[in-house]
Amino acid sequence: NEEVINEEDIIEEGIVEEETIEEAEINIYTVDNSVVRVSSVGTALKTIYVSDMTGRTDEYSVDGNYVELQLPVSSGVYTITVIGETASKVGKVILK
């Protein structure tokens, strides 16, 4: 006789664990027209790229869930690309 095992029995016995992966959240915002703040929930920040509209890009290696960058740039529109361990985000900021 073969024993039939259904999914409910396996989960109840702890043989298979259900895992919920929370979605990571990355926020990008500016302060005082020269500081870019990046914060994250659910992923550690690793690299931030700041690109101007001519294509010039600066790379910042970071570690943690909160970064404040003092940008040595003039006013304009910049693309901020944030790379985390499990998520990434691209945003635009306007510095006046």
Phi, psi and omega in degrees: 000126176269137179270130179270126179248123177261167187299322180300320180295321182294314181295318181296324180281351178082011179289321178240129178252135175278134182241130177257123178262117179282144180286136179280149179231130178237130180243138179233128176206163182248156176223133175057027175057017174211354181246130175251125177252135178231128177229155181219153173231127177092357176205145176274136178285142181236313184218140175234130177249131177244118183239137174268180185286349176271353179100354178293131184232133173251139182248134178236121174274129184226169178208124179130194183248001180213131180222139174236116182253125172271108186271128177274062186230164176268178180296152180153187179257132182231143174262127179250119177249121182248127178247122176249179180297321185234003181206164175215162180207144175240131179220164176244140175234150177245121177256127184260000000 
